[in-house]
Amino acid sequence: MKTLAWILFAFFAVLIGIYPLFYVAIDMSQGLLASKAPDLRQSFAWQTGFYVHIFGGSIALLAGWSQFSRRFRNKNLPLHKLLGKVYLTAVMLSGTAGLYIAFYATGGLASVLGFSGLAISWLFTTVRAYASIRGGNVDQHQHWMIRSYALCFAAVTLRIWLPLFQFVFAMDFIFAYRIIAWMCWVPNLVVAELIVRNLRSPKARIPAHG
Ligand code: HEM
């Protein structure tokens, strides 16, 4: 079970991590961009925010997943540190840009608030994780990174919920999108809290795979 969960976790992180490349192949009239007003689509500020967000997010997803393997960390500490810095930089860029483009999210206020909440939480948990390790607190660093990556994983859960809501529950796209702007990250954070609580319990000091 644990191995299967680990394989699925890595598989989805990599699959959605490379998904933004799709935007290199298409023109501005496809994908999410097709639903945007022409003025916004052509705005330099929004376009910059959008591309910084999706490629920064891609790097964060790809850099993050292997960091939770204890075996990987123990064997490659310098690489763990390097990937950690790459993740931190990618989150700062993608999260800040995500907060900016969140104000223009499809679906209006419910989506704007959902995605802004996600962006702020992602930036906050990642900064806390970095501050903890700078302060030498490894346990706290691990706990905040679990929260941070659970939020990063919203990119994956959003793309699982969306087709489910649209095609299985036959929901209208905009209605589903407003709900998923929250559903993509709040449950992830609850799962992260449960994992952290489990790690804190004296019985199970040891984490994720490995
Ligand atoms: C965790 C914090 C994140 C926040 C706050 C966030 C926020 C957003 C927002 C507001 C949009 C535009 C939605 C709209 O205009 O309706 C968006 C789109 C997008 N985001 Fe993120 N996102 C996050 C994480 C990620 C990550 C980690 C990736 C990496 C794959 C990613 C990739 C994308 C892509 C590719 C789109 C374009 C929409 C699509 O094709 O599905 N995001 N994001």
Residues whose N, C-alpha, C, O or C-beta is under 5 A from the ligand:
A	BS01	HEM	I16 G17 P20 G31 L32 H53 I54 G57 S58 L61 G98 I101 A102 Y104 A105 T106 F115 L118 A119 W122 L151 C152 A154 A155
